[in-house]
Amino acid sequence: MMAEAIKTAMLDKQMQEVFDWSDSETPLRDAMWDHVMDDNGHDTMKTIKAAKDWESMSDDQLKKTAEEMLK
């Protein structure tokens, strides 16, 4: 369980900590969640599926995915 918490730590960082182009204090996970919800017509089940994928990504993959999604 501890390794999982470390692996997903980037998801809990503020946007401004992850990206130099953001001044948002919103956690990355929340910003990505909100974007996907808005994009899919607020389908919670689809968003949960997407969020599970984020948890298995490396930090580099996650940062790239988030940047493509949010920038």
FENCORUR-V307219 format. One record per residue. N is the residue number from 0. PSI is psi in whole degrees, -180 to 180 (NA if undefined). D_CENTER is the distance of its C-alpha to the mean C-alpha in Angstrom with 1 decimal. Layout:
BEGIN
<<N PSI D_CENTER> <N PSI D_CENTER>>
END
This chain:
BEGIN
<<0 -36 19.5> <1 -43 19.3> <2 -37 18.0> <3 -41 15.1> <4 -40 14.2> <5 -41 14.6> <6 -35 12.6> <7 13 9.4> <8 -36 10.4> <9 -34 8.1> <10 -27 5.2> <11 -2 8.2> <12 153 9.4> <13 150 10.2> <14 -42 9.3> <15 -21 12.9> <16 -27 12.8> <17 -39 10.5> <18 134 12.1> <19 -16 15.8> <20 -2 15.7> <21 143 13.8> <22 15 15.8> <23 139 13.4> <24 2 13.3> <25 133 10.5> <26 144 7.9> <27 -44 4.6> <28 -45 3.6> <29 -41 6.6> <30 -43 6.5> <31 -43 4.3> <32 -50 6.7> <33 -42 9.4> <34 -48 9.4> <35 -41 9.7> <36 -45 12.2> <37 -37 14.1> <38 -29 14.2> <39 21 15.6> <40 29 18.1> <41 42 16.4> <42 100 16.8> <43 -39 15.1> <44 -41 16.1> <45 -38 14.5> <46 -40 11.1> <47 -42 11.6> <48 -45 12.5> <49 -43 9.5> <50 -36 7.3> <51 -37 10.1> <52 -39 9.8> <53 -37 6.5> <54 -19 8.6> <55 0 11.4> <56 151 10.2> <57 165 11.7> <58 -41 10.3> <59 -45 11.9> <60 -44 10.6> <61 -45 6.9> <62 -43 8.0> <63 -46 10.2> <64 -46 8.1> <65 -42 5.8> <66 -43 9.3> <67 -35 11.1> <68 -40 9.2> <69 -18 9.4> <70 NA 12.5>>
END
